[in-house]
Amino acid sequence: MKLSCTSIMTRIEWCRQQRAQARTQSELERWRAEEEGLRDAFLNRDHTNYYRFSPPDLFWRYAMGLEDGRALVRLAMTERHVAAGFLDDARACDRSDEAGDCR
């Protein structure tokens, strides 16, 4: 899950940078909501019900961060699974090559 962690942490850091440059309290809160959505996805949490009672733009930004984060986690899991399959194939090929069976 290293890619997932790196990608999500990069996005969280980007949200923090944007928050530091926010010109209004509303803008700052939107960046914070997106950051929390990303963090919740990584930690497998869901605070959607908390944001449901917030202004619509905060809810939308939290939901966007949560869904983007979940997609990054799924991508990392898929890449990890594929990489593990390649390693298994390579190991099998190494063993078969000793017997002259690997092509």
N, C-alpha and C positions, 0 to 999 in steps of 0.2 A: 504494500500500500504506500510505498514511498512516493510514487508519482502523485497519488491523491493528496498526500500530506503536502508535498511541495506546491502543487497547483493551488490547493485551497489556501495555504499559508500565503502564497503570492497574492491571491485575490484579496485576502483579509488585509494584508499590508497595503495594497492599492486602495482599499476602502478607507483605511486609516489616513493615508496621504490625502485622499479627496476630502475626508472629514476635516482635516487640518486646514484645508483651503476653502471650506464652506463659508459662504457669505451670510447665510441666514441660519437661524436655529432650526428651521424646518428642513433645510438641506442637510445640516449636520445630523439630524435625527434619521433622515432617510438613509444616509450612508451607514449609520450605526445599525439600523434595522437589517440592511443587506449583510453587513458583517456578522451579525448574530445568526442570520439564516445560514450562512456558510459554516460558521462554527457549529451550529446545531446539526447540520448534515454530517460533518466530520465526526461528531460525538454521538451520532445516531439519536438525536433528540428532536422534539418537535414542539415549538411554542406557538403554533398557528393560532390556537384558541386565545392566547394572550393578545396577539396582534389583531385578532378579529374585531376587537372592540376599539382599536386605534383608528386614526384617520385612514381612509382608503389608500393614500399614497404610501403610508408606512407599512400597511398590510401587504401591498403589492411588492414593495422592495424586500420585505422579509421573505415572502413567498418566492420571489425570484432568487434570492441568495440561497434559500433552502433547496430549491429545485436544481439550481446550477451546481451546488455542492454535492447533491445526491448523484447527479450525472457524472461529476468528476470522480466520485467514489466508485461508481459502477465501471467507469472507463478503466480506472486503476486496477480493479478486481479482474476485469477481462484481460487487460494486458499482462497481469501477473499470471493468470491462468494459461494464456497463450505461451508466455515465456517458459513456464514450468513444463508445458507440453513439448516445446522445442528442446529443452534440456533433457527430458525423458527420451525423446527421439534420438538425440545426439549420443546419449549414454548407450542406448540400445544399438545404435549404429557402431559405436566403438567396440562393443562386445561382439557384434556380428562381423565386423571387419577383421577381427582376430581369426575368425573362422572362414573369412573370405566371402561372406554373404552380403555385405553392405554394398549398395549401389549408389 
